Amino acid sequence: MLSKFLKFCAFALLLLVVACGSKVSEENYAKIKNGMTLEEVKDVLGDPTETPAAIGIGGMSAGAYVWKDGDKTITVTMTNDKVTLVAKSGF
């Protein structure tokens, strides 16, 4: 009985991992648009893998946030808290 339960739990965990998948995908890359806020981007991609140091010049701020999964990378450049550039590599 315990063996069947353990097999069921292992199978359920496998399904959960597969269903979650990576958020670094072509589909999610296409959802990121200029003018979005960082919170809107996080709703699509989750928390970034790498965050920039704050850069501010003459009242403007800028930085590039990076999301990685293996060789796949999505880089989102923010200027004054809005997306201004989105790039991908490894797809």
PyRosetta script that sets phi, psi and omega in degrees:
from pyrosetta import init, pose_from_sequence

init()
pose = pose_from_sequence("MLSKFLKFCAFALLLLVVACGSKVSEENYAKIKNGMTLEEVKDVLGDPTETPAAIGIGGMSAGAYVWKDGDKTITVTMTNDKVTLVAKSGF")
pose.set_psi(1, -45.8)
pose.set_omega(1, 179.9)
pose.set_phi(2, -63.7)
pose.set_psi(2, -37.0)
pose.set_omega(2, 179.6)
pose.set_phi(3, -61.3)
pose.set_psi(3, -42.5)
pose.set_omega(3, 178.2)
pose.set_phi(4, -64.5)
pose.set_psi(4, -39.6)
pose.set_omega(4, 178.9)
pose.set_phi(5, -63.8)
pose.set_psi(5, -43.9)
pose.set_omega(5, 179.2)
pose.set_phi(6, -64.1)
pose.set_psi(6, -40.5)
pose.set_omega(6, 177.3)
pose.set_phi(7, -63.5)
pose.set_psi(7, -41.4)
pose.set_omega(7, 177.9)
pose.set_phi(8, -62.1)
pose.set_psi(8, -44.6)
pose.set_omega(8, 179.9)
pose.set_phi(9, -63.0)
pose.set_psi(9, -42.7)
pose.set_omega(9, 179.0)
pose.set_phi(10, -63.0)
pose.set_psi(10, -42.1)
pose.set_omega(10, 178.7)
pose.set_phi(11, -64.7)
pose.set_psi(11, -42.9)
pose.set_omega(11, 178.9)
pose.set_phi(12, -63.0)
pose.set_psi(12, -41.2)
pose.set_omega(12, 178.1)
pose.set_phi(13, -64.3)
pose.set_psi(13, -41.4)
pose.set_omega(13, 177.5)
pose.set_phi(14, -60.8)
pose.set_psi(14, -45.0)
pose.set_omega(14, 178.0)
pose.set_phi(15, -61.3)
pose.set_psi(15, -40.0)
pose.set_omega(15, 179.7)
pose.set_phi(16, -63.9)
pose.set_psi(16, -43.9)
pose.set_omega(16, 179.7)
pose.set_phi(17, -64.0)
pose.set_psi(17, -44.5)
pose.set_omega(17, 179.8)
pose.set_phi(18, -66.0)
pose.set_psi(18, -40.0)
pose.set_omega(18, -178.3)
pose.set_phi(19, -67.1)
pose.set_psi(19, -35.4)
pose.set_omega(19, -179.0)
pose.set_phi(20, -68.0)
pose.set_psi(20, -47.7)
pose.set_omega(20, 178.2)
pose.set_phi(21, 55.0)
pose.set_psi(21, -176.7)
pose.set_omega(21, 179.0)
pose.set_phi(22, -89.6)
pose.set_psi(22, 141.8)
pose.set_omega(22, 175.6)
pose.set_phi(23, -85.3)
pose.set_psi(23, -10.6)
pose.set_omega(23, 177.4)
pose.set_phi(24, -85.8)
pose.set_psi(24, 88.1)
pose.set_omega(24, -175.0)
pose.set_phi(25, -140.4)
pose.set_psi(25, 163.2)
pose.set_omega(25, 175.7)
pose.set_phi(26, -58.0)
pose.set_psi(26, -42.1)
pose.set_omega(26, -178.0)
pose.set_phi(27, -60.8)
pose.set_psi(27, -46.6)
pose.set_omega(27, -179.8)
pose.set_phi(28, -72.6)
pose.set_psi(28, -34.1)
pose.set_omega(28, 175.8)
pose.set_phi(29, -57.0)
pose.set_psi(29, -42.0)
pose.set_omega(29, -177.9)
pose.set_phi(30, -67.5)
pose.set_psi(30, -19.4)
pose.set_omega(30, -179.4)
pose.set_phi(31, -81.3)
pose.set_psi(31, -18.0)
pose.set_omega(31, -177.1)
pose.set_phi(32, -82.2)
pose.set_psi(32, 123.2)
pose.set_omega(32, -175.7)
pose.set_phi(33, -125.4)
pose.set_psi(33, 151.0)
pose.set_omega(33, 174.7)
pose.set_phi(34, -56.2)
pose.set_psi(34, 141.3)
pose.set_omega(34, 179.0)
pose.set_phi(35, 94.6)
pose.set_psi(35, -12.8)
pose.set_omega(35, 178.3)
pose.set_phi(36, -69.1)
pose.set_psi(36, 152.8)
pose.set_omega(36, 173.9)
pose.set_phi(37, -86.4)
pose.set_psi(37, 167.2)
pose.set_omega(37, 177.7)
pose.set_phi(38, -61.9)
pose.set_psi(38, -38.7)
pose.set_omega(38, 179.2)
pose.set_phi(39, -62.8)
pose.set_psi(39, -38.5)
pose.set_omega(39, 178.0)
pose.set_phi(40, -65.9)
pose.set_psi(40, -39.2)
pose.set_omega(40, 177.8)
pose.set_phi(41, -65.9)
pose.set_psi(41, -41.7)
pose.set_omega(41, 178.5)
pose.set_phi(42, -63.2)
pose.set_psi(42, -31.9)
pose.set_omega(42, 176.3)
pose.set_phi(43, -61.4)
pose.set_psi(43, -30.7)
pose.set_omega(43, -179.5)
pose.set_phi(44, -88.6)
pose.set_psi(44, -47.4)
pose.set_omega(44, -170.7)
pose.set_phi(45, -103.7)
pose.set_psi(45, -11.3)
pose.set_omega(45, -173.9)
pose.set_phi(46, 83.3)
pose.set_psi(46, -167.6)
pose.set_omega(46, -179.9)
pose.set_phi(47, -71.9)
pose.set_psi(47, 141.9)
pose.set_omega(47, -179.7)
pose.set_phi(48, -67.7)
pose.set_psi(48, 152.6)
pose.set_omega(48, 176.0)
pose.set_phi(49, -74.4)
pose.set_psi(49, -38.2)
pose.set_omega(49, 179.2)
pose.set_phi(50, -131.6)
pose.set_psi(50, 137.8)
pose.set_omega(50, 177.5)
pose.set_phi(51, -119.5)
pose.set_psi(51, 147.3)
pose.set_omega(51, -176.5)
pose.set_phi(52, -81.4)
pose.set_psi(52, 160.9)
pose.set_omega(52, 167.4)
pose.set_phi(53, -74.5)
pose.set_psi(53, 149.1)
pose.set_omega(53, -179.2)
pose.set_phi(54, -68.2)
pose.set_psi(54, 129.7)
pose.set_omega(54, 177.8)
pose.set_phi(55, -121.7)
pose.set_psi(55, 122.3)
pose.set_omega(55, 179.5)
pose.set_phi(56, -135.1)
pose.set_psi(56, 128.3)
pose.set_omega(56, 179.8)
pose.set_phi(57, -138.2)
pose.set_psi(57, 123.8)
pose.set_omega(57, 174.8)
pose.set_phi(58, 54.7)
pose.set_psi(58, 41.4)
pose.set_omega(58, 178.7)
pose.set_phi(59, 82.4)
pose.set_psi(59, 0.6)
pose.set_omega(59, 177.7)
pose.set_phi(60, -107.4)
pose.set_psi(60, 149.0)
pose.set_omega(60, 175.3)
pose.set_phi(61, -125.3)
pose.set_psi(61, 149.5)
pose.set_omega(61, -179.8)
pose.set_phi(62, -152.8)
pose.set_psi(62, 155.8)
pose.set_omega(62, 176.6)
pose.set_phi(63, -177.7)
pose.set_psi(63, 159.4)
pose.set_omega(63, 179.9)
pose.set_phi(64, -118.4)
pose.set_psi(64, 125.3)
pose.set_omega(64, 177.4)
pose.set_phi(65, -101.1)
pose.set_psi(65, 143.6)
pose.set_omega(65, -174.8)
pose.set_phi(66, -126.6)
pose.set_psi(66, 135.9)
pose.set_omega(66, 173.3)
pose.set_phi(67, -119.2)
pose.set_psi(67, 125.2)
pose.set_omega(67, -178.4)
pose.set_phi(68, -124.4)
pose.set_psi(68, 146.4)
pose.set_omega(68, 169.6)
pose.set_phi(69, -148.2)
pose.set_psi(69, 102.4)
pose.set_omega(69, -175.4)
pose.set_phi(70, 62.7)
pose.set_psi(70, -125.3)
pose.set_omega(70, 179.5)
pose.set_phi(71, -84.5)
pose.set_psi(71, -11.5)
pose.set_omega(71, -177.9)
pose.set_phi(72, -83.3)
pose.set_psi(72, 134.5)
pose.set_omega(72, -179.8)
pose.set_phi(73, -139.2)
pose.set_psi(73, 135.6)
pose.set_omega(73, 170.4)
pose.set_phi(74, -119.0)
pose.set_psi(74, 125.8)
pose.set_omega(74, 179.1)
pose.set_phi(75, -115.4)
pose.set_psi(75, 128.0)
pose.set_omega(75, -179.0)
pose.set_phi(76, -119.5)
pose.set_psi(76, 118.3)
pose.set_omega(76, 177.5)
pose.set_phi(77, -93.8)
pose.set_psi(77, 129.1)
pose.set_omega(77, -179.6)
pose.set_phi(78, -112.6)
pose.set_psi(78, 135.6)
pose.set_omega(78, 173.2)
pose.set_phi(79, -128.0)
pose.set_psi(79, 125.0)
pose.set_omega(79, -176.1)
pose.set_phi(80, 50.4)
pose.set_psi(80, 45.6)
pose.set_omega(80, 174.3)
pose.set_phi(81, 67.4)
pose.set_psi(81, 20.9)
pose.set_omega(81, 177.0)
pose.set_phi(82, -132.0)
pose.set_psi(82, 145.8)
pose.set_omega(82, 176.6)
pose.set_phi(83, -64.9)
pose.set_psi(83, 129.7)
pose.set_omega(83, 176.2)
pose.set_phi(84, -121.2)
pose.set_psi(84, -16.0)
pose.set_omega(84, -178.8)
pose.set_phi(85, -157.2)
pose.set_psi(85, 137.3)
pose.set_omega(85, 176.9)
pose.set_phi(86, -128.9)
pose.set_psi(86, 132.8)
pose.set_omega(86, 179.6)
pose.set_phi(87, -135.9)
pose.set_psi(87, 154.7)
pose.set_omega(87, 178.1)
pose.set_phi(88, -135.2)
pose.set_psi(88, 155.4)
pose.set_omega(88, 173.6)
pose.set_phi(89, -149.0)
pose.set_psi(89, 156.0)
pose.set_omega(89, 177.9)
pose.set_phi(90, 82.5)
pose.set_psi(90, 6.9)
pose.set_omega(90, -179.2)
pose.set_phi(91, -93.1)
pose.dump_pdb("model.pdb")
